[in-house]
């Protein structure tokens, strides 16, 4: 092999390595679009999730439409609902694509995915007016802080579904979700530091969910001075059977034996 061939071969290998490294970095980032671009193209209240909410009586058609607009719900090509994570500046941090059955429960046969993962397969650099930033998730519904009265309290739950439904039944709160039990952190609560916050963890048989969120709330108080209350309504009022099923506020409110949960924070 000639010297020039060795040099050329080496450069080609290095170029491949650089391109692979760039692709890997891009996969860890999300393209942020100005408000009204990506979201408007996918906005819908006809996903399986939205139709199930109406069919099961969680929301009326009008309430569902309003809630879908409030949270800017989207629909994927395969009928999944897109729960966008948008901050108070209107920037998209990510979007979770989830699949629901006709009874309003998760379709566990279809795994959720992230919009950032889908986009990273197509965009490895700049895309239109988008801006590449580090992909750090925020609260679902965090965009509701923008323009909301300063004295309006924030309610934080685990599931996006719960926030969407309860926003229509308890409009005195700004309903937000973390997307899972272990997704709550003091850092995610930082944008809420100037507001009164009520956390509503799902219940379980041994109270671990409540204990975990209580510890996170304490950390947020110490680090950022958050005014946080962890509601024990489910811990006190849910039956042993309901706790074993790990129900949330929606399950409790719409169960046959509980038509009202009364004051949420007592």
N, C-alpha and C positions, 0 to 999 in steps of 0.2 A: 504494500500500500504506500502510495506517495504521501509526502509530507502535507501537501495541500489538501489531499483527501482526508487526512486525519483531522486537520484544522476545521475543514468544512463539516465533517461528521460531528465533531465536538460542539460546534456552534449550533447545529441542528438539534442536538440533544438538549443543550442549554435553553434553546428557544421553546422546546416542548415543555421543559421543566417550569419555565417562567409562566407559560400559558396555563399550565395545570395549577400553579400556585395562585394565579389571579382568579381562576375559576373557583378555587376553594375559598378564597377570601370573599368573593362575591356571593357565594352560597350562604355565608354567614351574615349577609346584609340584606336589607330590604329597600326597594325603590319607593321613595315617598313621592306621592303625586299631590299636586295642589288640590284642595278640596273641590269636589265636583267632577273630577276626571274619572279615576278608576271606580269610585263608589257609584257615581251616577250610571255608569255603564252596566253595573250589575245589580242595581237596586231592584228589589221585588218583595212583595208580600204574598207570593204564590208558591213559595217553596213548600216542601212536605212539612217542615216544621210549622210554618205559619198556618197552613191548612189544618194541621192537627190541633193547633191551639184553638181554632174556631170550632172544629168538629167536636172536641172534648169539652167545650163550654168554658174554657179558661178565659177567653176573650170573645167579644162580639166581633163581627166583621169590621165594623167601624173602629173599634178599639185596636184591632190587629193592624189596621192600616196606619193608624196614628202611631202605634208603637214601632212599626217597621220604619216609619219616617223618622221617629225620634232617635232610634238607634242605627238608622241607615242600613238596615239589614239587606244583605245581598243574596243572590241565588247562583250557585255554580251550574255548569252545564249538565251535571249529573244529578240535579235536584237537591243538592245539599244547601243548607243555609250558611251564609257567611256572616260571622260575628266579627265585625271590624273593631280593632283596638285603635281608637283615635284619641289623641290627647287634647288638652284645652286650647292648644294653638291650632287645632284642625289638622294636624299631621298624622298620617297613618303609620302606626308602628307595626301592625301586622293584621292578619285576618285569619280566623279559625273557621275552617269548613267542616261542618258537622252534619250527621245524617240522623233523621228521626223517622220512627214508624208512625202509622196512622193513629195510634193511641197516645201519641205525644211523648213516648219514651225513646231513649237513644236506640239506634240500630247498632248494636254491638258487633254485628257482622261486618260493618264498614268502619274502618278506622278514620278518625279525624285527621285532617292535614292542615298545613299552614300555607297561606298565600305566598309567603316569602319563599318557601321551598319550591313552589310552582314557578314563581317568577325567576328564580335563580337559574332555572333550566333554559331560560330564553334570553335573559339580559345579563351580560357579563361586564357591562360598562354603563355609560350614560344611556338613558332612554327617554327621548322627547324632552319634556320639562321636568322629568323626575330627578331626584337627588339621592345618591347613595349615602346611607348613613348606617351606623351600627344598629343592628336589630335588637332593641331592648323592649320587651313587652311592657305594656301599661295596663291599667284597669279597663275593662270593657265598660263603656259608658262615661269615661273620663271627660269626653268632649262636652258633656252636659254642664260642666262647671262654667263654661264660657257663657256669660250673660245671665247666669242664675243669681237670684237674690243672695246676698252675703249671709243671711241668717237661715237659709234653707239647708237642712241637715242632709247628710249622705248616708245611705244604707248600702252596705257591702255584703254580698252573698257569694256563694261558691259558683253556681252555674249561671251562664248567660241566659238560659231559658227562664230561670227564676226572676232575674232582674227585669226582663222584658215583660213578663206577665204581671208582676207586682207593681210595675210602674203605672199601670192603668188603675189598679185598685187602691194604691196608697200614694197618690201624687204629691203628698206633702214632703216626700223624700226624693232625692236624686239617687236612683237605683243603679248600682254598679256591681260588677262581678269580677272575680279573680280567675275563674276558669278551672278551679279545682282546689281541693283542701289544702294541699301543700304549696299552692301558688301564692298564698298571701305572704307578704314580707313588709317590714317596716319601710323599706325603700319605696315600695309601691304606694304606701300610704302617705308619703311625703307631700304630694300635691294637695292633699286634703288637710294639711296642718292648720289652716285658718278656719276650718269648719267643724261643726259637731258631727261626729261619725258614730254610726251604730253598726256593729258587725253581727251578722246572722249566720253562724256556722250551721251546717247540716248536723243532725243528731246521729248518734250511734249507741251501741249497747253499753259501752263503758265510759262514755264521756270524753274520749280522746280528742275528738274534733273541737269541742268547746275549750278544752284545756290548751290545745295548740294555739288556737286563735287568741285566747286570753294572754298567753305568753307573748305573742307577736304584738298585740295591742300595748302591753306593758313596755316592750322595747321601743315602739313608736312614740310613746309618751315621753320616755327618757331621752331619746335621741332628738326628736323634733318638736316636742311639746304638743302633740296631737291631743285633742279632746275626744277620747274614744270610750264608748260603752259597748260591752259585749252582751247582747241580749241572751237571756237564759230561757226564753219563752218555750222553746222546744224541749229543753232539758227538763223543764218543770211539768209541761202539759202533754207531751207525747207519751203514748203508752209504751210498755216494754216491747210489744210486738212492732210498733212503729219505729222504735229506736233500733231494733234488730234489722229493720229494712233500710235504715239510714235515710229516713225521709228528710225533705226540706220544707220550707214554708209553704210552697205551692201544694205539695202532697198533703200537708196538714190542713190547709185552708179548704181544699176541695175534697177532703175525705167525707165519708157519709155521716160521721159522728161529729164533725167540727165544721160548722158553717161560718164561724167567725173566730178570729184569733185575738180579737180585742186589741187593747193597747200593745203595740209591738215591743216596747222596751221594758215593760214591767215584768 
